[in-house]
Each structure stands twice: as structure tokens, then as C-alpha cells.
Amino acid sequence: MSSVPTAGHRTRTPSTQAARVAANRARFGRIALVVVVLLMASSYVRPALDWVSARSAAGEQAQRLDALRATESRLEHEKARLSSARGLTVQARAMGMVREGERAYVVTGLPKN
């Protein structure tokens, strides 16, 4: 065998083969690095989505709490108003009630204006 290249075969020098092996290792290293970075990034996706969801839910709950506090305040005010004798009388009259001994009159046929 001669070291002269023929039409069908090429001979590779050791330095060319070493360069190819080094290039393949470098390529493999880059691919492995990209895979590791993608895996690490994907491990942060679910917690980030959960955090966004929790933050949104917290905002909705805060709005609901504000609405409930406003309702509570309104009901407390109404309770205080109805607890007084004057407030109770006004509410009873609005419901059509009369005091004992009073005579109720119903007027019908009045114009709507």
C-alpha cells in the first residue's frame, strides 16, 4: 500500500483526524449545553405560571374583600338606622303598617303623574 491518494481513497493525516474529533466533541458540548439550559429554563416555567395565577387570584380576592367590606358597612348602617324607634317607625310605615288604634285608608284611582 502506498500513501499516495488514489481516486477512490483519501488518506487522512493524524492531525486532520484529531481536528475532526475535536470539532465533533465541541459540537457535542455545545448541543449538550443547549439541552441543559433548555431543561433548566423549562423547570422555571411552571412555577412562573403558578406565580402569575396566584397573583391574579389575589387581586380578585382583594376586590371581593373590598366589596364585602362595603356591604358590611352598608348593613351595619342600616342596622343602626332600624334599631332606633324613629327608623323602625319609618320602615313599618313604608311597608303599610299602622299603629294599634290607627285607622288605615287606601286611596285608589289617582292619576299616575
C-alpha positions as a Markdown table, in Angstrom:
| # | Residue | x | y | z |
|---|---|---|---|---|
| 1 | Met | 0.0 | 0.0 | 0.0 |
| 2 | Ser | 1.2 | 3.3 | -0.8 |
| 3 | Ser | 0.5 | 6.6 | 0.9 |
| 4 | Val | -0.3 | 8.2 | -2.4 |
| 5 | Pro | -4.0 | 9.1 | -2.6 |
| 6 | Thr | -5.9 | 7.2 | -5.3 |
| 7 | Ala | -9.1 | 8.2 | -7.0 |
| 8 | Gly | -11.3 | 6.2 | -4.6 |
| 9 | His | -9.4 | 6.6 | -1.3 |
| 10 | Arg | -8.0 | 9.5 | 0.6 |
| 11 | Thr | -5.7 | 9.2 | 3.4 |
| 12 | Arg | -6.1 | 11.2 | 6.4 |
| 13 | Thr | -3.3 | 12.6 | 8.4 |
| 14 | Pro | -3.4 | 12.2 | 12.2 |
| 15 | Ser | -3.7 | 16.0 | 12.6 |
| 16 | Thr | -6.8 | 16.1 | 10.4 |
| 17 | Gln | -8.4 | 13.2 | 12.3 |
| 18 | Ala | -7.6 | 14.9 | 15.6 |
| 19 | Ala | -9.1 | 18.1 | 14.4 |
| 20 | Arg | -12.3 | 16.3 | 13.3 |
| 21 | Val | -12.6 | 14.6 | 16.7 |
| 22 | Ala | -12.1 | 17.9 | 18.5 |
| 23 | Ala | -14.7 | 19.6 | 16.3 |
| 24 | Asn | -17.2 | 16.8 | 16.9 |
| 25 | Arg | -16.5 | 17.0 | 20.7 |
| 26 | Ala | -17.0 | 20.7 | 20.6 |
| 27 | Arg | -20.3 | 20.4 | 18.7 |
| 28 | Phe | -21.5 | 17.7 | 21.1 |
| 29 | Gly | -20.5 | 20.0 | 24.0 |
| 30 | Arg | -22.5 | 22.9 | 22.6 |
| 31 | Ile | -25.5 | 20.7 | 21.9 |
| 32 | Ala | -25.3 | 19.3 | 25.5 |
| 33 | Leu | -25.1 | 22.8 | 26.9 |
| 34 | Val | -28.1 | 24.0 | 24.9 |
| 35 | Val | -30.1 | 20.9 | 26.1 |
| 36 | Val | -29.1 | 21.6 | 29.7 |
| 37 | Val | -30.0 | 25.3 | 29.5 |
| 38 | Leu | -33.4 | 24.4 | 27.9 |
| 39 | Leu | -34.1 | 21.8 | 30.7 |
| 40 | Met | -33.3 | 24.4 | 33.4 |
| 41 | Ala | -35.4 | 27.0 | 31.7 |
| 42 | Ser | -38.3 | 24.6 | 31.4 |
| 43 | Ser | -38.1 | 23.9 | 35.1 |
| 44 | Tyr | -38.9 | 27.6 | 35.8 |
| 45 | Val | -41.9 | 27.8 | 33.5 |
| 46 | Arg | -44.4 | 26.0 | 35.8 |
| 47 | Pro | -43.5 | 28.0 | 38.9 |
| 48 | Ala | -43.7 | 31.2 | 37.0 |
| 49 | Leu | -47.2 | 30.4 | 35.6 |
| 50 | Asp | -48.3 | 29.4 | 39.1 |
| 51 | Trp | -47.0 | 32.7 | 40.5 |
| 52 | Val | -48.9 | 34.7 | 37.8 |
| 53 | Ser | -52.0 | 32.7 | 38.5 |
| 54 | Ala | -51.7 | 33.3 | 42.3 |
| 55 | Arg | -51.1 | 37.0 | 41.8 |
| 56 | Ser | -54.2 | 37.2 | 39.6 |
| 57 | Ala | -56.3 | 35.3 | 42.2 |
| 58 | Ala | -55.0 | 37.5 | 45.0 |
| 59 | Gly | -56.2 | 40.6 | 43.1 |
| 60 | Glu | -59.6 | 39.1 | 42.5 |
| 61 | Gln | -59.9 | 38.1 | 46.2 |
| 62 | Ala | -58.8 | 41.7 | 47.3 |
| 63 | Gln | -61.6 | 43.1 | 45.1 |
| 64 | Arg | -64.1 | 40.7 | 46.6 |
| 65 | Leu | -63.0 | 41.6 | 50.1 |
| 66 | Asp | -63.5 | 45.3 | 49.3 |
| 67 | Ala | -67.0 | 44.6 | 48.0 |
| 68 | Leu | -67.8 | 42.5 | 51.1 |
| 69 | Arg | -66.5 | 45.2 | 53.4 |
| 70 | Ala | -68.6 | 47.8 | 51.6 |
| 71 | Thr | -71.7 | 45.6 | 52.0 |
| 72 | Glu | -70.9 | 45.0 | 55.7 |
| 73 | Ser | -70.6 | 48.8 | 56.2 |
| 74 | Arg | -74.0 | 49.4 | 54.5 |
| 75 | Leu | -75.7 | 46.7 | 56.5 |
| 76 | Glu | -74.2 | 48.0 | 59.8 |
| 77 | His | -75.5 | 51.5 | 58.9 |
| 78 | Glu | -79.0 | 50.0 | 58.1 |
| 79 | Lys | -79.0 | 48.0 | 61.3 |
| 80 | Ala | -78.2 | 51.2 | 63.3 |
| 81 | Arg | -81.0 | 53.1 | 61.5 |
| 82 | Leu | -83.6 | 50.3 | 62.1 |
| 83 | Ser | -82.5 | 49.9 | 65.7 |
| 84 | Ser | -83.8 | 53.4 | 66.6 |
| 85 | Ala | -87.5 | 53.9 | 67.3 |
| 86 | Arg | -87.8 | 56.6 | 64.5 |
| 87 | Gly | -86.2 | 54.3 | 61.9 |
| 88 | Leu | -88.4 | 51.4 | 62.9 |
| 89 | Thr | -91.5 | 53.5 | 62.6 |
| 90 | Val | -90.5 | 54.9 | 59.2 |
| 91 | Gln | -89.8 | 51.4 | 57.9 |
| 92 | Ala | -93.0 | 50.0 | 59.2 |
| 93 | Arg | -95.0 | 52.8 | 57.6 |
| 94 | Ala | -93.2 | 52.2 | 54.3 |
| 95 | Met | -94.4 | 48.6 | 54.5 |
| 96 | Gly | -98.0 | 49.7 | 55.0 |
| 97 | Met | -98.3 | 49.0 | 58.7 |
| 98 | Val | -100.3 | 51.2 | 61.1 |
| 99 | Arg | -100.1 | 51.5 | 64.9 |
| 100 | Glu | -102.7 | 49.9 | 67.1 |
| 101 | Gly | -105.8 | 52.1 | 67.3 |
| 102 | Glu | -105.0 | 53.9 | 64.0 |
| 103 | Arg | -107.3 | 53.7 | 61.0 |
| 104 | Ala | -105.7 | 52.8 | 57.6 |
| 105 | Tyr | -107.1 | 54.4 | 54.4 |
| 106 | Val | -106.4 | 53.1 | 50.9 |
| 107 | Val | -106.8 | 55.7 | 48.1 |
| 108 | Thr | -107.2 | 54.3 | 44.6 |
| 109 | Gly | -107.8 | 55.8 | 41.2 |
| 110 | Leu | -105.3 | 58.6 | 41.4 |
| 111 | Pro | -103.5 | 59.8 | 38.3 |
| 112 | Lys | -100.0 | 58.5 | 37.7 |
| 113 | Asn | -98.3 | 61.9 | 37.3 |
